[in-house]
Structure formats: C-alpha cells, structure tokens
Amino acid sequence: MSSAPSTTDAATAGTTGPRSTRQKRAVDEVLARAVGFLTAQELHAVLRDEGQQVGLATVYRILQGAAEAGLVDVVKTEAGEAAYRRCRTEHHHHHLLCRSCGRSVEIEGPAVEDWAHSVAREHGFVEVAHTVELIGLCPDCARA
C-alpha cells in the first residue's frame, strides 16, 4: 500500500507524478524552464517547435491531472483560458499577474482567507475553495 505524496514531494515532483511517461516528462521539462504561466496551446506549440510528438489533447489531460494533484498552479487569462505553471510554493497562495508580459508574483492573502471563511460560514457552506488572481501591469511594463 503506497501513501500519497506529501505537499513537499508534490512541489518538487513536477507534473510527472507516479506514472511518468515520455509525454509527461516533455510537458514537465517545458514547465520547469517557463518563466510565467503557459496555456495548453502555448505549451503544445513549444513542444511541437522542439520536435516533441505530443498531441494537444494529451497536453490538456496532463495539465488537468497535474492541476488536480496540486502539482501546477492554474490561473485564468483575461480571455478566460486556463494557464499553468509549476508550483513554486507548497502552501495555498494567490497570484499577482502582469497583463502585458505575463510576469507573476505569488502573494499571501490572510485577509482574503479570513473573508472567504467568514462568507462561507455565514451561508452555511463547508469545504469551500477559492482562487484569487490580481491582474495589472508590472513596474517594467508600466514604465514602457
């Protein structure tokens, strides 16, 4: 009987998880060197440009599985599309995103956490999850 990986293991495991395949390793390698978040289409284009034979549907499945396992961060772009990157921290956090260059900063939000729990309790909800992304211009893009 195997135990589930710890949060620390998940943060360092990339997207490969327990069943590593060539496709998962290829996706993980791209995510490991990515500076910001990538959509599935962007990631697929990088793989294609590098000569990797990984279908777009497979990229979507790998990213979805990695997201469900907590191995990647997921944010919504302004167009409403999911974008992914390897988790940099092992605890719950939020993101500050540059709408121009894609730079991202992981941020803590204790006030957001308190508010989310309070609203959930007020309405009788339990096991509530939330996602917060702040989108703006980073200092470099604001100066340009």
C-alpha positions as CSV (number, residue, x, y, z in Angstrom):
1,M,0.0,0.0,0.0
2,S,1.6,3.3,-1.1
3,S,0.9,6.6,0.6
4,A,0.1,9.8,-1.2
5,P,3.0,12.2,-1.8
6,S,3.4,14.9,0.7
7,T,2.9,18.6,-0.3
8,T,6.7,19.0,-0.3
9,D,7.0,16.0,-2.7
10,A,4.3,17.4,-4.9
11,A,6.0,20.8,-5.1
12,T,9.2,19.2,-6.4
13,A,7.8,16.4,-8.4
14,G,6.8,18.5,-11.4
15,T,3.9,17.1,-13.4
16,T,5.2,13.5,-13.8
17,G,3.6,12.0,-10.7
18,P,3.6,8.3,-10.1
19,R,3.3,7.2,-13.8
20,S,5.9,9.0,-15.7
21,T,5.6,8.9,-19.5
22,R,7.6,10.4,-22.2
23,Q,4.8,12.9,-22.8
24,K,4.5,13.9,-19.1
25,R,8.3,14.3,-18.9
26,A,8.3,16.5,-22.0
27,V,5.5,18.7,-20.6
28,D,7.3,18.9,-17.2
29,E,10.6,20.0,-18.9
30,V,8.8,22.9,-20.6
31,L,7.1,23.9,-17.4
32,A,10.4,23.7,-15.5
33,R,12.0,26.3,-17.6
34,A,9.0,28.5,-18.2
35,V,9.2,32.0,-16.7
36,G,5.5,32.6,-16.4
37,F,2.2,30.8,-17.0
38,L,1.5,29.0,-20.2
39,T,-1.8,28.0,-21.8
40,A,-2.1,24.4,-23.1
41,Q,-1.8,25.7,-26.6
42,E,1.3,27.7,-25.9
43,L,2.9,24.7,-24.2
44,H,1.9,22.5,-27.1
45,A,3.5,24.9,-29.6
46,V,6.8,24.8,-27.6
47,L,6.7,21.0,-27.7
48,R,6.0,21.0,-31.4
49,D,8.8,23.5,-32.1
50,E,11.2,21.3,-30.2
51,G,10.2,18.2,-32.2
52,Q,8.2,16.5,-29.5
53,Q,5.4,14.3,-30.7
54,V,2.7,15.2,-28.0
55,G,-0.9,15.8,-29.1
56,L,-2.8,18.8,-27.8
57,A,-5.4,16.6,-26.2
58,T,-2.7,14.8,-24.3
59,V,-1.2,18.1,-23.1
60,Y,-4.6,19.1,-21.8
61,R,-5.0,15.8,-20.0
62,I,-1.5,16.0,-18.4
63,L,-2.1,19.6,-17.3
64,Q,-5.6,18.8,-15.9
65,G,-4.2,15.8,-13.9
66,A,-1.3,17.9,-12.6
67,A,-3.7,20.6,-11.5
68,E,-6.0,18.1,-9.7
69,A,-2.9,16.7,-8.0
70,G,-1.8,20.2,-6.9
71,L,1.4,19.9,-9.0
72,V,0.8,23.1,-11.0
73,D,-0.7,26.5,-10.4
74,V,-3.7,27.4,-12.6
75,V,-4.9,30.9,-13.4
76,K,-7.4,32.2,-15.8
77,T,-6.2,34.6,-18.5
78,E,-8.2,37.8,-19.3
79,A,-9.7,35.7,-22.2
80,G,-10.9,33.1,-19.7
81,E,-8.4,30.5,-20.7
82,A,-6.6,28.4,-18.1
83,A,-2.8,28.9,-17.9
84,Y,-0.4,26.7,-16.0
85,R,3.0,26.8,-14.3
86,R,4.8,24.5,-11.8
87,C,4.0,25.3,-8.2
88,R,6.8,27.4,-6.6
89,T,5.5,27.1,-3.0
90,E,3.8,24.2,-1.2
91,H,1.1,26.2,0.6
92,H,-2.1,28.0,-0.5
93,H,-1.3,31.3,-2.2
94,H,-2.6,33.7,-4.8
95,H,-1.1,35.4,-7.8
96,L,-0.4,39.0,-9.0
97,L,-0.1,38.8,-12.8
98,C,1.2,41.3,-15.4
99,R,-1.3,41.5,-18.2
100,S,1.4,42.6,-20.6
101,C,4.5,40.4,-20.1
102,G,2.9,37.6,-18.1
103,R,5.2,38.1,-15.0
104,S,3.7,36.5,-11.9
105,V,4.3,37.0,-8.2
106,E,3.0,34.6,-5.6
107,I,1.3,36.5,-2.8
108,E,-0.2,35.7,0.6
109,G,-3.7,36.9,1.4
110,P,-4.6,36.4,5.0
111,A,-7.4,39.0,4.8
112,V,-8.8,37.1,1.7
113,E,-8.6,33.8,3.6
114,D,-10.4,35.3,6.6
115,W,-13.1,36.8,4.4
116,A,-13.6,33.6,2.4
117,H,-14.1,31.5,5.5
118,S,-16.4,34.1,7.1
119,V,-18.6,34.3,4.0
120,A,-18.8,30.5,3.7
121,R,-19.7,30.2,7.4
122,E,-22.3,32.9,7.1
123,H,-24.1,31.0,4.4
124,G,-23.6,27.5,5.9
125,F,-21.0,26.4,3.3
126,V,-18.2,24.0,4.1
127,E,-15.1,22.7,2.3
128,V,-15.0,25.9,0.3
129,A,-12.1,26.6,-2.0
130,H,-11.2,29.8,-3.8
131,T,-8.9,31.3,-6.3
132,V,-7.7,34.9,-6.4
133,E,-5.7,36.5,-9.2
134,L,-4.8,40.2,-9.3
135,I,-4.1,41.4,-12.8
136,G,-2.3,44.6,-13.6
137,L,1.0,45.9,-15.1
138,C,4.3,45.1,-13.5
139,P,6.7,48.0,-12.9
140,D,8.7,47.3,-16.1
141,C,5.6,47.2,-18.3
142,A,4.1,50.3,-16.6
143,R,7.3,52.3,-17.4
144,A,7.3,51.2,-21.1
